[in-house]
Amino acid sequence: MNRWLRWGLIGLVVLAAVAGAGAYAVLRVPAVQDALFERLATNALFSNRDAVLKDDALRAIVCGSSSPMPDPHRAKACIAVIAGGKIYIVDTGPQSYGNIAVWGLPIRHIGAVFLTHFHSDHIGDLGEFNMNSWALGRAAPLDVYGPPGVERVVAGFAEAYALDQGYRTLHHGADLMSPDNWKMIAHPIALTGDATPARDRTAIAFDDGTLKVTAIEVNHSPVEPAYGYRFDYKGRSIVISGDTARHPPLAKAAQDADVLFHEAQAQAMVQGLQTIADHAGNARLAHILHDIQSYHTSPVEAAGLANDAKVKLLVFYHFTPPVLNMVAEAMFTRGIAAVRPDGWLMSHDGTMIELPLGSSEIKIGSVAR
């Protein structure tokens, strides 16, 4: 490098530093701070995300894509399905309501919650969804659907948040914070017929004449029953697996669906973690890592099931272990392309799938701001 070029670059660095220092000084001026605060607050408070409710498509947004293992970039299991101007939440994993709030989704228009099962990473934010949708203007009690036992879960969260509700109603008044609208109503879904080893029962969980939600028995033993859900709306369809080992009856229930959201556990990676925990003398963690391999589905197995179901798009979520970087993603997805060369994707929190009505098109995007 010649000396003139070197001195030129040094000069640019010095100018950038001076400019940066000047900008920092400007940002310390109270009037500038106030103006920036007003602009940012106005954008946050008055931005309108109601377009996601437009009745021109069946939509799904991943509001939580991680498993119970800690992931700094993902909330726990949650899928928001949007149909007919309502938001239907499938599972309320911890941190998932925070995503809904950050994205500014109009949660006052929540239609119902559907729980696949009652592991903590699928129910932890139920109280937050109820409290915040109520505070933001939900006009009726919140319907919560799930396997038998949902009554206990709903009653437990209601009791845990009861004092909070009382404080808020007292503070803001019953006209604004109606104690009747704060309530949750549990709807246990009974499957049709007697239990069989195949775990192949289904039941209509919800049907308002345009949106039909079908509960699908899956295999998450010893969690019984555990459900997936199929949403059918005006000719478009979305299936959500919930937690399950590879389960052929799910392929039958998901037949010809537009999109299948399926949990995924990279068994080789979990086995590697188990070996590391064992070598480190952490027998407790090694035992847990061994046990979880029996009731989840590998990405390759999910790809094969999606093929059997003839779904157009397979979306992976509920990642075990966490997919924290490109190397982990490459390991996680090994073998998928050999089974299903295309028509699949790894979701992130904020992934949005849109299924325009009267069309076979699938749009893939993001709701995150």
Long-range contacts (C-beta under 8 A, 24 or more apart in sequence): 44-104, 47-104, 49-103, 49-104, 49-105, 49-106, 49-367, 50-106, 52-82, 52-105, 52-106, 52-352, 52-367, 53-82, 53-85, 53-86, 53-87, 53-106, 53-109, 55-83, 55-84, 55-85, 55-357, 56-356, 56-357, 57-236, 57-354, 57-355, 57-356, 57-357, 57-363, 58-82, 58-83, 58-231, 58-233, 58-234, 58-236, 58-237, 58-238, 58-258, 58-354, 58-355, 58-357, 59-83, 59-352, 59-353, 59-354, 59-355, 60-238, 60-259, 60-261, 60-352, 60-353, 61-105, 61-350, 61-351, 61-352, 61-353, 61-367, 62-261, 62-315, 62-317, 62-347, 62-348, 62-349, 62-350, 62-351, 62-352, 63-89, 63-96, 63-99, 63-100, 63-349, 64-91, 64-93, 64-95, 64-96, 64-99, 64-317, 64-349, 65-317, 65-318, 65-319, 65-347, 65-348, 65-349, 65-351, 66-93, 66-121, 66-318, 66-319, 66-322, 67-121, 67-263, 67-265, 67-318, 67-319, 67-320, 67-321, 67-322, 68-119, 68-120, 68-121, 68-320, 69-320, 69-321, 69-322, 70-322, 71-319, 71-322, 71-323, 71-324, 73-324, 73-348, 73-349, 74-319, 74-322, 74-348, 74-349, 75-99, 75-349, 76-121, 76-122, 76-124, 76-125, 77-116, 77-121, 77-122, 77-243, 77-263, 77-317, 77-318, 78-125, 79-240, 79-261, 79-317, 80-105, 81-231, 81-238, 81-240, 83-111, 83-210, 83-211, 83-231, 83-233, 84-111, 84-208, 84-210, 84-211, 84-233, 85-109, 86-110, 86-111, 86-112, 86-211, 87-111, 88-112, 88-113, 88-114, 88-211, 88-213, 88-231, 89-113, 89-114, 89-129, 90-114, 90-115, 90-116, 90-229, 90-240, 90-242, 91-115, 91-116, 91-122, 91-123, 91-242, 92-122, 92-123, 92-124, 92-125, 92-126, 92-128, 92-129, 93-121, 93-122, 93-123, 93-124, 93-125, 94-120, 94-121, 94-124, 94-125, 95-125, 96-125, 97-125, 97-128, 97-129, 97-132, 99-349, 99-350, 100-129, 101-132, 102-369, 103-350, 103-367, 103-368, 103-369, 104-369, 105-367, 107-132, 107-133, 107-136, 107-138, 108-133, 108-136, 108-137, 108-138, 108-139, 110-138, 110-142, 111-143, 112-142, 112-143, 112-144, 112-145, 112-206, 113-142, 113-143, 113-144, 113-145, 114-145, 114-146, 114-205, 114-206, 114-213, 114-229, 115-144, 115-145, 115-146, 115-147, 115-150, 115-153, 116-146, 116-218, 116-226, 116-227, 116-228, 116-229, 116-240, 116-242, 116-243, 117-146, 117-147, 117-220, 117-223, 117-225, 117-226, 117-227, 117-242, 117-243, 118-146, 118-147, 118-149, 118-150, 118-153, 118-223, 119-223, 119-243, 122-242, 122-243, 123-153, 123-157, 126-153, 126-154, 126-157, 126-184, 127-157, 127-160, 127-161, 130-157, 130-161, 130-182, 130-184, 131-161, 131-164, 131-165, 131-182, 134-165, 134-177, 134-181, 134-182, 135-168, 135-177, 138-181, 139-181, 140-181, 141-180, 141-181, 141-182, 141-183, 141-184, 141-185, 142-183, 142-184, 142-185, 143-184, 143-185, 143-187, 144-184, 144-185, 144-186, 144-187, 145-187, 145-189, 145-205, 145-206, 145-213, 145-215, 146-186, 146-187, 146-188, 146-189, 146-227, 147-188, 147-189, 147-215, 147-225, 147-226, 147-227, 148-188, 148-189, 148-190, 148-225, 149-188, 150-186, 150-187, 150-188, 150-189, 151-186, 151-188, 153-186, 154-184, 154-185, 154-186, 155-186, 157-184, 158-183, 158-184, 189-215, 189-227, 191-215, 191-217, 191-225, 195-224, 195-225, 198-249, 199-225, 199-247, 199-249, 200-249, 200-252, 202-253, 205-229, 210-234, 214-253, 216-249, 216-250, 216-253, 216-254, 217-249, 218-242, 218-243, 218-244, 218-247, 218-249, 218-250, 219-244, 219-245, 219-247, 219-295, 220-244, 220-245, 220-295, 221-245, 221-295, 223-295, 228-253, 228-254, 230-254, 230-257, 234-357, 234-358, 235-357, 235-358, 236-355, 236-357, 237-355, 238-353, 238-355, 239-309, 239-311, 241-297, 241-302, 243-295, 243-296, 243-318, 244-295, 244-296, 244-297, 245-294, 245-295, 245-296, 245-297, 246-297, 246-298, 246-301, 246-302, 246-304, 246-305, 247-297, 247-305, 248-305, 248-308, 250-305, 250-309, 251-305, 251-306, 251-308, 251-309, 252-309, 254-305, 254-306, 254-309, 254-311, 255-309, 255-310, 256-309, 256-310, 256-311, 257-309, 257-311, 257-312, 258-311, 258-312, 258-313, 258-355, 258-360, 258-362, 259-311, 259-312, 259-313, 259-314, 259-315, 259-353, 259-355, 259-362, 260-305, 260-306, 260-309, 260-311, 260-313, 260-314, 260-315, 261-315, 261-316, 261-317, 261-347, 262-297, 262-302, 262-305, 262-306, 262-314, 262-315, 262-316, 262-317, 263-296, 263-297, 263-302, 263-316, 263-317, 263-318, 264-296, 264-297, 264-298, 264-299, 264-302, 264-316, 264-317, 264-318, 264-319, 264-320, 264-332, 265-292, 265-293, 265-296, 265-297, 265-298, 265-319, 265-320, 266-298, 266-299, 266-319, 266-320, 266-321, 266-331, 266-332, 266-334, 267-293, 267-296, 267-298, 268-331, 268-334, 269-321, 269-328, 269-331, 269-332, 270-320, 270-321, 273-321, 292-320, 296-320, 299-332, 299-333, 299-335, 299-336, 300-335, 300-336, 300-338, 300-339, 303-336, 303-339, 303-340, 303-344, 304-339, 304-340, 306-340, 306-343, 306-344, 307-339, 307-340, 311-343, 312-343, 312-360, 312-362, 313-343, 313-344, 313-345, 313-353, 313-362, 313-364, 314-340, 314-343, 314-344, 314-345, 315-344, 315-345, 315-347, 315-351, 315-353, 316-344, 316-345, 316-346, 316-347, 317-347, 319-346
